[in-house]
Amino acid sequence: MMQRQILLKRQIRLTLEHGYHVATHIGYDAWEKQSEFCKRNKNIVKELLEQDKNE
């Protein structure tokens, strides 16, 4: 059971990293329109992009 949770957490992290990478290249709005991410994950990617702008 613990291994499954670790694998799921890793998969979520990799998915978010991929979404962030794509959104930085094509722009958040274009990415959001074509992305099948759930609302929660879209918000996480949006927050990461905003943090990068502020740094």
mmCIF file as Biopython writes it, N, C-alpha, C and O atoms, coordinates in Angstrom:
data_model
#
loop_
_atom_site.group_PDB
_atom_site.id
_atom_site.type_symbol
_atom_site.label_atom_id
_atom_site.label_alt_id
_atom_site.label_comp_id
_atom_site.label_asym_id
_atom_site.label_entity_id
_atom_site.label_seq_id
_atom_site.pdbx_PDB_ins_code
_atom_site.Cartn_x
_atom_site.Cartn_y
_atom_site.Cartn_z
_atom_site.occupancy
_atom_site.B_iso_or_equiv
_atom_site.auth_seq_id
_atom_site.auth_asym_id
_atom_site.pdbx_PDB_model_num
ATOM 1   N N  . MET A ? 1  ? 0.827  -1.199 0.000   1.0 0.0 1  A 1 
ATOM 2   C CA . MET A ? 1  ? 0.000  0.000  0.000   1.0 0.0 1  A 1 
ATOM 3   C C  . MET A ? 1  ? 0.868  1.258  0.000   1.0 0.0 1  A 1 
ATOM 4   O O  . MET A ? 1  ? 0.567  2.223  -0.702  1.0 0.0 1  A 1 
ATOM 5   N N  . MET A ? 2  ? 1.940  1.245  0.786   1.0 0.0 2  A 1 
ATOM 6   C CA . MET A ? 2  ? 2.820  2.405  0.883   1.0 0.0 2  A 1 
ATOM 7   C C  . MET A ? 2  ? 3.526  2.660  -0.448  1.0 0.0 2  A 1 
ATOM 8   O O  . MET A ? 2  ? 3.689  3.810  -0.855  1.0 0.0 2  A 1 
ATOM 9   N N  . GLN A ? 3  ? 3.945  1.590  -1.126  1.0 0.0 3  A 1 
ATOM 10  C CA . GLN A ? 3  ? 4.604  1.751  -2.422  1.0 0.0 3  A 1 
ATOM 11  C C  . GLN A ? 3  ? 3.667  2.385  -3.437  1.0 0.0 3  A 1 
ATOM 12  O O  . GLN A ? 3  ? 4.084  3.211  -4.250  1.0 0.0 3  A 1 
ATOM 13  N N  . ARG A ? 4  ? 2.413  1.999  -3.387  1.0 0.0 4  A 1 
ATOM 14  C CA . ARG A ? 4  ? 1.415  2.561  -4.309  1.0 0.0 4  A 1 
ATOM 15  C C  . ARG A ? 4  ? 1.259  4.055  -4.080  1.0 0.0 4  A 1 
ATOM 16  O O  . ARG A ? 4  ? 1.165  4.818  -5.041  1.0 0.0 4  A 1 
ATOM 17  N N  . GLN A ? 5  ? 1.230  4.485  -2.823  1.0 0.0 5  A 1 
ATOM 18  C CA . GLN A ? 5  ? 1.109  5.910  -2.513  1.0 0.0 5  A 1 
ATOM 19  C C  . GLN A ? 5  ? 2.331  6.677  -3.013  1.0 0.0 5  A 1 
ATOM 20  O O  . GLN A ? 5  ? 2.206  7.777  -3.552  1.0 0.0 5  A 1 
ATOM 21  N N  . ILE A ? 6  ? 3.493  6.098  -2.831  1.0 0.0 6  A 1 
ATOM 22  C CA . ILE A ? 6  ? 4.723  6.745  -3.292  1.0 0.0 6  A 1 
ATOM 23  C C  . ILE A ? 6  ? 4.709  6.876  -4.812  1.0 0.0 6  A 1 
ATOM 24  O O  . ILE A ? 6  ? 5.083  7.919  -5.350  1.0 0.0 6  A 1 
ATOM 25  N N  . LEU A ? 7  ? 4.279  5.822  -5.505  1.0 0.0 7  A 1 
ATOM 26  C CA . LEU A ? 7  ? 4.212  5.870  -6.964  1.0 0.0 7  A 1 
ATOM 27  C C  . LEU A ? 7  ? 3.201  6.902  -7.444  1.0 0.0 7  A 1 
ATOM 28  O O  . LEU A ? 7  ? 3.446  7.607  -8.422  1.0 0.0 7  A 1 
ATOM 29  N N  . LEU A ? 8  ? 2.061  6.994  -6.756  1.0 0.0 8  A 1 
ATOM 30  C CA . LEU A ? 8  ? 1.050  7.985  -7.132  1.0 0.0 8  A 1 
ATOM 31  C C  . LEU A ? 8  ? 1.575  9.405  -6.925  1.0 0.0 8  A 1 
ATOM 32  O O  . LEU A ? 8  ? 1.370  10.273 -7.773  1.0 0.0 8  A 1 
ATOM 33  N N  . LYS A ? 9  ? 2.248  9.640  -5.805  1.0 0.0 9  A 1 
ATOM 34  C CA . LYS A ? 9  ? 2.801  10.968 -5.539  1.0 0.0 9  A 1 
ATOM 35  C C  . LYS A ? 9  ? 3.846  11.329 -6.586  1.0 0.0 9  A 1 
ATOM 36  O O  . LYS A ? 9  ? 3.902  12.468 -7.050  1.0 0.0 9  A 1 
ATOM 37  N N  . ARG A ? 10 ? 4.664  10.366 -6.952  1.0 0.0 10 A 1 
ATOM 38  C CA . ARG A ? 10 ? 5.691  10.608 -7.974  1.0 0.0 10 A 1 
ATOM 39  C C  . ARG A ? 10 ? 5.035  10.920 -9.311  1.0 0.0 10 A 1 
ATOM 40  O O  . ARG A ? 10 ? 5.475  11.822 -10.023 1.0 0.0 10 A 1 
ATOM 41  N N  . GLN A ? 11 ? 3.992  10.183 -9.653  1.0 0.0 11 A 1 
ATOM 42  C CA . GLN A ? 11 ? 3.298  10.407 -10.923 1.0 0.0 11 A 1 
ATOM 43  C C  . GLN A ? 11 ? 2.652  11.788 -10.955 1.0 0.0 11 A 1 
ATOM 44  O O  . GLN A ? 11 ? 2.700  12.469 -11.979 1.0 0.0 11 A 1 
ATOM 45  N N  . ILE A ? 12 ? 2.055  12.203 -9.851  1.0 0.0 12 A 1 
ATOM 46  C CA . ILE A ? 12 ? 1.450  13.537 -9.782  1.0 0.0 12 A 1 
ATOM 47  C C  . ILE A ? 12 ? 2.517  14.607 -9.965  1.0 0.0 12 A 1 
ATOM 48  O O  . ILE A ? 12 ? 2.308  15.576 -10.694 1.0 0.0 12 A 1 
ATOM 49  N N  . ARG A ? 13 ? 3.660  14.436 -9.306  1.0 0.0 13 A 1 
ATOM 50  C CA . ARG A ? 13 ? 4.754  15.409 -9.423  1.0 0.0 13 A 1 
ATOM 51  C C  . ARG A ? 13 ? 5.249  15.489 -10.862 1.0 0.0 13 A 1 
ATOM 52  O O  . ARG A ? 13 ? 5.453  16.582 -11.391 1.0 0.0 13 A 1 
ATOM 53  N N  . LEU A ? 14 ? 5.439  14.345 -11.491 1.0 0.0 14 A 1 
ATOM 54  C CA . LEU A ? 14 ? 5.908  14.329 -12.879 1.0 0.0 14 A 1 
ATOM 55  C C  . LEU A ? 14 ? 4.880  14.963 -13.823 1.0 0.0 14 A 1 
ATOM 56  O O  . LEU A ? 14 ? 5.245  15.666 -14.765 1.0 0.0 14 A 1 
ATOM 57  N N  . THR A ? 15 ? 3.613  14.712 -13.566 1.0 0.0 15 A 1 
ATOM 58  C CA . THR A ? 15 ? 2.550  15.296 -14.378 1.0 0.0 15 A 1 
ATOM 59  C C  . THR A ? 15 ? 2.554  16.812 -14.253 1.0 0.0 15 A 1 
ATOM 60  O O  . THR A ? 15 ? 2.444  17.523 -15.252 1.0 0.0 15 A 1 
ATOM 61  N N  . LEU A ? 16 ? 2.682  17.309 -13.017 1.0 0.0 16 A 1 
ATOM 62  C CA . LEU A ? 16 ? 2.723  18.753 -12.798 1.0 0.0 16 A 1 
ATOM 63  C C  . LEU A ? 16 ? 3.960  19.378 -13.441 1.0 0.0 16 A 1 
ATOM 64  O O  . LEU A ? 16 ? 3.880  20.460 -14.023 1.0 0.0 16 A 1 
ATOM 65  N N  . GLU A ? 17 ? 5.094  18.704 -13.336 1.0 0.0 17 A 1 
ATOM 66  C CA . GLU A ? 17 ? 6.314  19.215 -13.967 1.0 0.0 17 A 1 
ATOM 67  C C  . GLU A ? 17 ? 6.135  19.317 -15.481 1.0 0.0 17 A 1 
ATOM 68  O O  . GLU A ? 17 ? 6.559  20.295 -16.097 1.0 0.0 17 A 1 
ATOM 69  N N  . HIS A ? 18 ? 5.513  18.315 -16.067 1.0 0.0 18 A 1 
ATOM 70  C CA . HIS A ? 18 ? 5.276  18.338 -17.511 1.0 0.0 18 A 1 
ATOM 71  C C  . HIS A ? 18 ? 4.333  19.488 -17.879 1.0 0.0 18 A 1 
ATOM 72  O O  . HIS A ? 18 ? 4.589  20.224 -18.832 1.0 0.0 18 A 1 
ATOM 73  N N  . GLY A ? 19 ? 3.256  19.636 -17.127 1.0 0.0 19 A 1 
ATOM 74  C CA . GLY A ? 19 ? 2.311  20.726 -17.388 1.0 0.0 19 A 1 
ATOM 75  C C  . GLY A ? 19 ? 2.974  22.082 -17.284 1.0 0.0 19 A 1 
ATOM 76  O O  . GLY A ? 19 ? 2.730  22.965 -18.107 1.0 0.0 19 A 1 
ATOM 77  N N  . TYR A ? 20 ? 3.809  22.251 -16.279 1.0 0.0 20 A 1 
ATOM 78  C CA . TYR A ? 20 ? 4.537  23.508 -16.090 1.0 0.0 20 A 1 
ATOM 79  C C  . TYR A ? 20 ? 5.470  23.764 -17.273 1.0 0.0 20 A 1 
ATOM 80  O O  . TYR A ? 20 ? 5.537  24.877 -17.795 1.0 0.0 20 A 1 
ATOM 81  N N  . HIS A ? 21 ? 6.178  22.736 -17.682 1.0 0.0 21 A 1 
ATOM 82  C CA . HIS A ? 21 ? 7.127  22.858 -18.797 1.0 0.0 21 A 1 
ATOM 83  C C  . HIS A ? 21 ? 6.403  23.282 -20.080 1.0 0.0 21 A 1 
ATOM 84  O O  . HIS A ? 21 ? 6.848  24.194 -20.777 1.0 0.0 21 A 1 
ATOM 85  N N  . VAL A ? 22 ? 5.308  22.628 -20.379 1.0 0.0 22 A 1 
ATOM 86  C CA . VAL A ? 22 ? 4.553  22.955 -21.596 1.0 0.0 22 A 1 
ATOM 87  C C  . VAL A ? 22 ? 3.978  24.366 -21.500 1.0 0.0 22 A 1 
ATOM 88  O O  . VAL A ? 22 ? 4.037  25.128 -22.465 1.0 0.0 22 A 1 
ATOM 89  N N  . ALA A ? 23 ? 3.423  24.716 -20.340 1.0 0.0 23 A 1 
ATOM 90  C CA . ALA A ? 23 ? 2.814  26.037 -20.158 1.0 0.0 23 A 1 
ATOM 91  C C  . ALA A ? 23 ? 3.844  27.157 -20.291 1.0 0.0 23 A 1 
ATOM 92  O O  . ALA A ? 23 ? 3.508  28.248 -20.753 1.0 0.0 23 A 1 
ATOM 93  N N  . THR A ? 24 ? 5.086  26.907 -19.894 1.0 0.0 24 A 1 
ATOM 94  C CA . THR A ? 24 ? 6.109  27.944 -20.046 1.0 0.0 24 A 1 
ATOM 95  C C  . THR A ? 24 ? 6.454  28.164 -21.516 1.0 0.0 24 A 1 
ATOM 96  O O  . THR A ? 24 ? 6.847  29.265 -21.901 1.0 0.0 24 A 1 
ATOM 97  N N  . HIS A ? 25 ? 6.312  27.133 -22.333 1.0 0.0 25 A 1 
ATOM 98  C CA . HIS A ? 25 ? 6.675  27.260 -23.743 1.0 0.0 25 A 1 
ATOM 99  C C  . HIS A ? 25 ? 5.546  27.803 -24.616 1.0 0.0 25 A 1 
ATOM 100 O O  . HIS A ? 25 ? 5.801  28.592 -25.526 1.0 0.0 25 A 1 
ATOM 101 N N  . ILE A ? 26 ? 4.323  27.401 -24.360 1.0 0.0 26 A 1 
ATOM 102 C CA . ILE A ? 26 ? 3.225  27.849 -25.233 1.0 0.0 26 A 1 
ATOM 103 C C  . ILE A ? 26 ? 2.343  28.900 -24.572 1.0 0.0 26 A 1 
ATOM 104 O O  . ILE A ? 26 ? 1.438  29.434 -25.212 1.0 0.0 26 A 1 
ATOM 105 N N  . GLY A ? 27 ? 2.587  29.200 -23.329 1.0 0.0 27 A 1 
ATOM 106 C CA . GLY A ? 27 ? 1.766  30.174 -22.608 1.0 0.0 27 A 1 
ATOM 107 C C  . GLY A ? 27 ? 0.666  29.474 -21.831 1.0 0.0 27 A 1 
ATOM 108 O O  . GLY A ? 27 ? 0.121  28.461 -22.270 1.0 0.0 27 A 1 
ATOM 109 N N  . TYR A ? 28 ? 0.352  30.025 -20.680 1.0 0.0 28 A 1 
ATOM 110 C CA . TYR A ? 28 ? -0.618 29.376 -19.799 1.0 0.0 28 A 1 
ATOM 111 C C  . TYR A ? 28 ? -1.993 29.278 -20.443 1.0 0.0 28 A 1 
ATOM 112 O O  . TYR A ? 28 ? -2.633 28.229 -20.371 1.0 0.0 28 A 1 
ATOM 113 N N  . ASP A ? 29 ? -2.460 30.359 -21.074 1.0 0.0 29 A 1 
ATOM 114 C CA . ASP A ? 29 ? -3.814 30.351 -21.643 1.0 0.0 29 A 1 
ATOM 115 C C  . ASP A ? 29 ? -3.975 29.287 -22.719 1.0 0.0 29 A 1 
ATOM 116 O O  . ASP A ? 29 ? -4.979 28.575 -22.745 1.0 0.0 29 A 1 
ATOM 117 N N  . ALA A ? 30 ? -2.994 29.177 -23.603 1.0 0.0 30 A 1 
ATOM 118 C CA . ALA A ? 30 ? -3.055 28.153 -24.653 1.0 0.0 30 A 1 
ATOM 119 C C  . ALA A ? 30 ? -2.996 26.758 -24.041 1.0 0.0 30 A 1 
ATOM 120 O O  . ALA A ? 30 ? -3.714 25.852 -24.464 1.0 0.0 30 A 1 
ATOM 121 N N  . TRP A ? 31 ? -2.136 26.597 -23.047 1.0 0.0 31 A 1 
ATOM 122 C CA . TRP A ? 31 ? -2.011 25.298 -22.394 1.0 0.0 31 A 1 
ATOM 123 C C  . TRP A ? 31 ? -3.307 24.921 -21.683 1.0 0.0 31 A 1 
ATOM 124 O O  . TRP A ? 31 ? -3.751 23.775 -21.759 1.0 0.0 31 A 1 
ATOM 125 N N  . GLU A ? 32 ? -3.915 25.890 -20.992 1.0 0.0 32 A 1 
ATOM 126 C CA . GLU A ? 32 ? -5.140 25.605 -20.235 1.0 0.0 32 A 1 
ATOM 127 C C  . GLU A ? 32 ? -6.271 25.151 -21.157 1.0 0.0 32 A 1 
ATOM 128 O O  . GLU A ? 32 ? -7.048 24.268 -20.792 1.0 0.0 32 A 1 
ATOM 129 N N  . LYS A ? 33 ? -6.369 25.738 -22.332 1.0 0.0 33 A 1 
ATOM 130 C CA . LYS A ? 33 ? -7.435 25.379 -23.274 1.0 0.0 33 A 1 
ATOM 131 C C  . LYS A ? 33 ? -7.314 23.940 -23.767 1.0 0.0 33 A 1 
ATOM 132 O O  . LYS A ? 33 ? -8.321 23.262 -23.968 1.0 0.0 33 A 1 
ATOM 133 N N  . GLN A ? 34 ? -6.080 23.477 -23.960 1.0 0.0 34 A 1 
ATOM 134 C CA . GLN A ? 34 ? -5.914 22.130 -24.514 1.0 0.0 34 A 1 
ATOM 135 C C  . GLN A ? 34 ? -5.609 21.076 -23.457 1.0 0.0 34 A 1 
ATOM 136 O O  . GLN A ? 34 ? -5.614 19.880 -23.749 1.0 0.0 34 A 1 
ATOM 137 N N  . SER A ? 35 ? -5.347 21.513 -22.242 1.0 0.0 35 A 1 
ATOM 138 C CA . SER A ? 35 ? -4.973 20.586 -21.180 1.0 0.0 35 A 1 
ATOM 139 C C  . SER A ? 35 ? -6.184 19.848 -20.630 1.0 0.0 35 A 1 
ATOM 140 O O  . SER A ? 35 ? -7.283 20.396 -20.546 1.0 0.0 35 A 1 
ATOM 141 N N  . GLU A ? 36 ? -5.962 18.606 -20.262 1.0 0.0 36 A 1 
ATOM 142 C CA . GLU A ? 36 ? -7.011 17.813 -19.631 1.0 0.0 36 A 1 
ATOM 143 C C  . GLU A ? 36 ? -6.771 17.697 -18.128 1.0 0.0 36 A 1 
ATOM 144 O O  . GLU A ? 36 ? -7.342 16.829 -17.468 1.0 0.0 36 A 1 
ATOM 145 N N  . PHE A ? 37 ? -5.924 18.575 -17.591 1.0 0.0 37 A 1 
ATOM 146 C CA . PHE A ? 37 ? -5.660 18.580 -16.154 1.0 0.0 37 A 1 
ATOM 147 C C  . PHE A ? 37 ? -6.932 18.952 -15.402 1.0 0.0 37 A 1 
ATOM 148 O O  . PHE A ? 37 ? -7.784 19.672 -15.922 1.0 0.0 37 A 1 
ATOM 149 N N  . CYS A ? 38 ? -7.052 18.459 -14.187 1.0 0.0 38 A 1 
ATOM 150 C CA . CYS A ? 38 ? -8.164 18.871 -13.345 1.0 0.0 38 A 1 
ATOM 151 C C  . CYS A ? 38 ? -7.913 20.311 -12.883 1.0 0.0 38 A 1 
ATOM 152 O O  . CYS A ? 38 ? -6.792 20.814 -12.967 1.0 0.0 38 A 1 
ATOM 153 N N  . LYS A ? 39 ? -8.947 20.950 -12.405 1.0 0.0 39 A 1 
ATOM 154 C CA . LYS A ? 39 ? -8.866 22.359 -11.977 1.0 0.0 39 A 1 
ATOM 155 C C  . LYS A ? 39 ? -7.768 22.563 -10.936 1.0 0.0 39 A 1 
ATOM 156 O O  . LYS A ? 39 ? -7.028 23.545 -11.002 1.0 0.0 39 A 1 
ATOM 157 N N  . ARG A ? 40 ? -7.658 21.655 -9.987  1.0 0.0 40 A 1 
ATOM 158 C CA . ARG A ? 40 ? -6.656 21.768 -8.920  1.0 0.0 40 A 1 
ATOM 159 C C  . ARG A ? 40 ? -5.241 21.808 -9.493  1.0 0.0 40 A 1 
ATOM 160 O O  . ARG A ? 40 ? -4.436 22.655 -9.106  1.0 0.0 40 A 1 
ATOM 161 N N  . ASN A ? 41 ? -4.943 20.903 -10.403 1.0 0.0 41 A 1 
ATOM 162 C CA . ASN A ? 41 ? -3.609 20.851 -10.995 1.0 0.0 41 A 1 
ATOM 163 C C  . ASN A ? 41 ? -3.341 22.060 -11.886 1.0 0.0 41 A 1 
ATOM 164 O O  . ASN A ? 41 ? -2.209 22.542 -11.945 1.0 0.0 41 A 1 
ATOM 165 N N  . LYS A ? 42 ? -4.367 22.556 -12.581 1.0 0.0 42 A 1 
ATOM 166 C CA . LYS A ? 42 ? -4.201 23.771 -13.376 1.0 0.0 42 A 1 
ATOM 167 C C  . LYS A ? 42 ? -3.847 24.944 -12.468 1.0 0.0 42 A 1 
ATOM 168 O O  . LYS A ? 42 ? -3.002 25.769 -12.814 1.0 0.0 42 A 1 
ATOM 169 N N  . ASN A ? 43 ? -4.491 25.015 -11.312 1.0 0.0 43 A 1 
ATOM 170 C CA . ASN A ? 43 ? -4.200 26.093 -10.368 1.0 0.0 43 A 1 
ATOM 171 C C  . ASN A ? 43 ? -2.776 25.995 -9.834  1.0 0.0 43 A 1 
ATOM 172 O O  . ASN A ? 43 ? -2.120 27.017 -9.634  1.0 0.0 43 A 1 
ATOM 173 N N  . ILE A ? 44 ? -2.297 24.791 -9.604  1.0 0.0 44 A 1 
ATOM 174 C CA . ILE A ? 44 ? -0.922 24.608 -9.122  1.0 0.0 44 A 1 
ATOM 175 C C  . ILE A ? 44 ? 0.068  25.096 -10.180 1.0 0.0 44 A 1 
ATOM 176 O O  . ILE A ? 44 ? 1.022  25.803 -9.856  1.0 0.0 44 A 1 
ATOM 177 N N  . VAL A ? 45 ? -0.154 24.725 -11.432 1.0 0.0 45 A 1 
ATOM 178 C CA . VAL A ? 45 ? 0.737  25.162 -12.512 1.0 0.0 45 A 1 
ATOM 179 C C  . VAL A ? 45 ? 0.690  26.685 -12.636 1.0 0.0 45 A 1 
ATOM 180 O O  . VAL A ? 45 ? 1.723  27.327 -12.826 1.0 0.0 45 A 1 
ATOM 181 N N  . LYS A ? 46 ? -0.498 27.255 -12.531 1.0 0.0 46 A 1 
ATOM 182 C CA . LYS A ? 46 ? -0.644 28.717 -12.619 1.0 0.0 46 A 1 
ATOM 183 C C  . LYS A ? 46 ? 0.139  29.407 -11.499 1.0 0.0 46 A 1 
ATOM 184 O O  . LYS A ? 46 ? 0.814  30.408 -11.739 1.0 0.0 46 A 1 
ATOM 185 N N  . GLU A ? 47 ? 0.050  28.877 -10.284 1.0 0.0 47 A 1 
ATOM 186 C CA . GLU A ? 47 ? 0.797  29.440 -9.153  1.0 0.0 47 A 1 
ATOM 187 C C  . GLU A ? 47 ? 2.302  29.362 -9.389  1.0 0.0 47 A 1 
ATOM 188 O O  . GLU A ? 47 ? 3.025  30.316 -9.103  1.0 0.0 47 A 1 
ATOM 189 N N  . LEU A ? 48 ? 2.773  28.243 -9.905  1.0 0.0 48 A 1 
ATOM 190 C CA . LEU A ? 48 ? 4.204  28.093 -10.181 1.0 0.0 48 A 1 
ATOM 191 C C  . LEU A ? 48 ? 4.683  29.108 -11.217 1.0 0.0 48 A 1 
ATOM 192 O O  . LEU A ? 48 ? 5.763  29.682 -11.080 1.0 0.0 48 A 1 
ATOM 193 N N  . LEU A ? 49 ? 3.880  29.322 -12.247 1.0 0.0 49 A 1 
ATOM 194 C CA . LEU A ? 49 ? 4.245  30.300 -13.272 1.0 0.0 49 A 1 
ATOM 195 C C  . LEU A ? 49 ? 4.275  31.714 -12.694 1.0 0.0 49 A 1 
ATOM 196 O O  . LEU A ? 49 ? 5.157  32.505 -13.029 1.0 0.0 49 A 1 
ATOM 197 N N  . GLU A ? 50 ? 3.314  32.031 -11.830 1.0 0.0 50 A 1 
ATOM 198 C CA . GLU A ? 50 ? 3.276  33.355 -11.201 1.0 0.0 50 A 1 
ATOM 199 C C  . GLU A ? 50 ? 4.472  33.557 -10.283 1.0 0.0 50 A 1 
ATOM 200 O O  . GLU A ? 50 ? 5.023  34.656 -10.220 1.0 0.0 50 A 1 
ATOM 201 N N  . GLN A ? 51 ? 4.879  32.516 -9.574  1.0 0.0 51 A 1 
ATOM 202 C CA . GLN A ? 51 ? 6.053  32.618 -8.704  1.0 0.0 51 A 1 
ATOM 203 C C  . GLN A ? 51 ? 7.307  32.891 -9.519  1.0 0.0 51 A 1 
ATOM 204 O O  . GLN A ? 51 ? 8.170  33.662 -9.097  1.0 0.0 51 A 1 
ATOM 205 N N  . ASP A ? 52 ? 7.412  32.260 -10.687 1.0 0.0 52 A 1 
ATOM 206 C CA . ASP A ? 52 ? 8.573  32.491 -11.554 1.0 0.0 52 A 1 
ATOM 207 C C  . ASP A ? 52 ? 8.621  33.937 -12.041 1.0 0.0 52 A 1 
ATOM 208 O O  . ASP A ? 52 ? 9.697  34.526 -12.143 1.0 0.0 52 A 1 
ATOM 209 N N  . LYS A ? 53 ? 7.454  34.507 -12.340 1.0 0.0 53 A 1 
ATOM 210 C CA . LYS A ? 53 ? 7.408  35.899 -12.794 1.0 0.0 53 A 1 
ATOM 211 C C  . LYS A ? 53 ? 7.872  36.852 -11.698 1.0 0.0 53 A 1 
ATOM 212 O O  . LYS A ? 53 ? 8.511  37.866 -11.978 1.0 0.0 53 A 1 
ATOM 213 N N  . ASN A ? 54 ? 7.548  36.522 -10.448 1.0 0.0 54 A 1 
ATOM 214 C CA . ASN A ? 54 ? 7.877  37.392 -9.320  1.0 0.0 54 A 1 
ATOM 215 C C  . ASN A ? 54 ? 9.334  37.297 -8.905  1.0 0.0 54 A 1 
ATOM 216 O O  . ASN A ? 54 ? 9.816  38.161 -8.173  1.0 0.0 54 A 1 
ATOM 217 N N  . GLU A ? 55 ? 10.038 36.289 -9.343  1.0 0.0 55 A 1 
ATOM 218 C CA . GLU A ? 55 ? 11.448 36.119 -8.946  1.0 0.0 55 A 1 
ATOM 219 C C  . GLU A ? 55 ? 12.386 36.829 -9.875  1.0 0.0 55 A 1 
ATOM 220 O O  . GLU A ? 55 ? 13.600 36.784 -9.679  1.0 0.0 55 A 1 
#
